Amino acid sequence: MNKHPQKAKNRGYWLTLLPLYLFTIIFVGAPLLYMLVLSFLQRAETWGITGQFTFRNYAQIFQPVYLKTFADSLKLAFLSTGIIALIGYPFGYFMAKLSPKGKKWMMLALMVPFWTNSLIRLYGWIIIFRANGTLDQILMGLNITQSPLKLLYTYPAVVVGMVYALLQFMIFSVYSSAEKMDWKLVEAARDLGASPLKAFLTVTLKLTLPGLLSGVILTFIPSMGLFFIADILGGNKVVLVGSLIQDQLVKAHNTPFAAALSVVLMLMTTLMIALYKKIAGGKELEGLI
């Protein structure tokens, strides 16, 4: 007979958690630590790195050309996230008010694009945006335009690609909050004399704010690093931080500087998540990550 059942139970509990901790340490903690250490090393003159400690990689980020890249990435992230919020919030809100069957069909319609490779879906936008493409033929056929717009490889094309790739995250985040909301509170506000707008601002928006904020986080952060969207739809005209990191790794072979850029981007991400937790408590985000 086991005289220490509680100790045995605790031992079994920690054994079940051991694979998770090992996976996190090996595949998450160790790469992050390696990237941090690498960012303080110096690039060799020909190939590889040296063991010399330096702050030069971080100082290099403050050069105007790299600061402009961060500024452009932030600008695109804010613009894309704003458009996504304007579209995704009402979509997720009204989706939560559908019948159970309607919710299932709408959920399926939103998930189907995820079953197709993202690159293939983005190449579909090339067919739409290229000169004399689908969009130009429709607009000229309706006599709205007289000549091709040539939207491909422009800033608006990149914004559309970002919105298309990240919109579902906002919709599902808002839907998750709106579905859990007690609609009787809205009815009570209306019964007490609140106008539809006031009831929405004081009750609905407040209760769905965690979902909206988590959607902002889940769209704002990736939009700064999805360089393949800028490469495919923007050509070389739109350079994001992710594109800069890729160029340093593939073309310049400057891995320490690429690591420094990655660390700064990770710090910005951490700051955004910390700000979210301060505002909304982070409960909604924890359920999504």
N, C-alpha and C positions, 0 to 999 in steps of 0.2 A: 504494500500500500504506500502511495506517495505521501510523504509527510509535509511536503512543501508544494501543494498544488498551484499556489499563486506564482511562485518562482518559475515553475515549469510553464505556466501559461504565459508569463512575461517573456521567457526564453523563446517560446514558440512564436510569439508576436514579433519579436525582433528578428527572428530567422526569416519570417515572411517579408519583412521590410528590407532585409539585406540585399537582395537582388536590385531593388529600386535604388538604394543608396549607391551600390557599386556602379550601376548604369549611369547615375547622375554624376558621380565623381569622374568616371572614365570618359564619358562622351559629352559632358557639359562643363564640369569644373576644370578638368585638365586642359581642354582646348582653349577655354577662356584665359586661364593662367598662362598658357603658352603664348597666346596672342598679346597679353599684357607685357610679358617679359620681352617678346620680340619687338614690341613698339619702342623699347628703350635701347635697342641694339643698333649698330651701324651697318649700312650696306657695304659689301666689299667692292673694290674697284672694278673687278671683272665679273664675278659671279658669287652668289651666296651672301653670307653675312659674317661680320666679325664679332668678337666677344666684347667689344668696347662699349661701355655704357655712355649714353648720350641723350640729351633732350632735343637734339636737332630735328627729329621727326615731328615733334609737336610744335616746335617753333616754325617749321616750314608751313604748317597749316595756316598760319596767320599771313601768308603772302596773299596779295590781292586776288590772284587768279583762283586760289583755293577757297578763300572767303566768299568769293562770288558764287562758286559752285554750291557752297552750303546755303547761301542766300537764295539762289535759284531753286534749290531743292525744297527749302522751307516755303517759298512762295508757291511752288507747285503743290506741295502737301496741303497748305492752307486752302488753296483754291479748290483742289479736288475734294478735300474733306467737306468743305462748305457745300459744294454741289451735291455730294453724296448724302449729306444730312438733309438737305432740302427735298431730295427725292426719296431717300430711304425712310425717314421718320414717318411721313404720312402713309407710305406703303406698308410699313410694319404695323402701324397703328390700326389701319383699316383691315389689315390681314387678320389681326387678333379678334376682330368683330365678326369675322365670317363664321359660317356654320362649320361643325367638325369636318364634314365632307369637303367643304370649300377650302378649309385650312390644309387638308391633305393634298388636294390637287395643286394648290398654290405652292406648298412646300416642295412638291415634286417638280413643278415648273422651275423653281429657283435652283434646285439641286442638279437638274439635268445638265446644265452647262459645266458643272464641276466634273462630270464624267468624261468630258472631252479635254484633251491637252490644251493648256492655256496658250501655247504658241500657235496652235492651229486656229484657235478662236481669234487671236490677234491678227493672224494673216488674213482672216476673213474681213477685218476692218481695212486692210490694204486694198482689197477688191472694191470696197465701198468708197474709200476716200481718194483713190488714185484718179488722175485726170481721165475724163470720159468714163469713169467708173459708174457703179450703180447709182450713187447719190447724184452725180452730175447728170446722168441720163434722166432721172426722175425730175430734177429741178428744171432742166431745159425742156423736158417734155411738157411740163406744166407752165412753161413760159415765165418762170420765176427768175431764171438766169439766162443769159445769152451766150455765155462761154464757160468752159470748165473752171471750177473754183480752185483746183490744185490744192486741196486740203492736206494731202499726204505729205509727211515730213515737215509738219508745222506744229507750233505749240498747242493750238486747239485739238489737233489729232491726239497728242500725248495726253491731254486732259481727259478726252473722251475715253481713251484706253484705260487710264487710271480709274475713272468712274465705273467703267464696265467691269473691270477686274475686281474691284473692292466693294461694289454696291451691296452684294449679298451679306457681307459682314454687318453692315449697318442695319439692314432689314431684319436679320435674325436677332440682333441685339435688342432693337426696339420691340420686336414681336415678343421676345421672351419677357420683357418687362410689362408690356401691355396685356399679355395673356394672364399674368398673375394679378393684375390690378382688380380691385373691388369696384365694379362699375356702379354699385349702389351709392358710393361716395359722390360720384358725379351727379346722380339723380337727386341726392340729398342737397347738394349745392344748388341745383336748379330749383328745387322745391323751396329753398330759403330765399329765392329771388335773384340769384346770380345769373347774369347773362351767359349765353353759350361760350363767348370768348373768355369771360372772367372765370367760369367754371373750368375751362380748359387750362388757363394759365395758373390757377391756384390749386387745382386738384390733379387733372390729367398729366400736365407737363411735369409737375413735381414728382408724381409717382412713377413716371416713365423716364425721369432724368437719368437714373443710373444706367438704363439701357442705352440712352442717347450718348452718354459720356463714354461708355465702354465701346460703342460703335465708333466714336471719334478716335479713341485710342487704337482700335483694331484697323482703322483705315489710314489714320495720319502717319503712324510709324512705318508701315510697309511702303507707303507712297514715296518715302524718301530714298528707298533702296531698290525699288523695282526697276533696275536699269534696263532690263530687256524690253520693257514697254517703250521707254524713251528711245532705245536703239532701233526698234522695229518701226515705230510710228513717227519718230522725230528725226531719224537719221543721226547726223552729227550736230544738229542744231540745238538739241536739248541735252545737257550734260548734268547728271545727278551725282550725288555722292557715291552711289553704288557703281555708276559708270566709272567714276574716278578710281575707286578701289580696284575694279576689274582691270583698268588700264595699267595701274601700278603693278599688278600681279602678272598679267599676261604680256604686256608690251615692254614696260620699263624694268620688270623683274626686281622691283624695289619692295620687297616684302616687309621690311620694317616700317616704311612709310604707310603702306597699305594697312598694316596692323594698327598704327597710330590713328589713321582715319577711322578704322573700325571701332577702336576704343572710344573715340569722341562720339561716334554715331550711337554706340551702346550707352554712353552716359546721357545723351539726349533722350534716348528711349527710356532709360531709368527715371529721368527727371519727369517725363510725361506721365509715367505710371504712378510715380509718387504724388504728382499733382492731382491725378485722378483719385487716388485713394484718400487724399486730404479733402477733396470736394464731396465724393460720393461714398466713401468708406470702403470701396474696392470690392464689395460683395458680388456685384454683378460680373465684374471682370474675372473674379476667381472662379466663377462657375463656367466661364467660357474658355479659359486657357487650359 
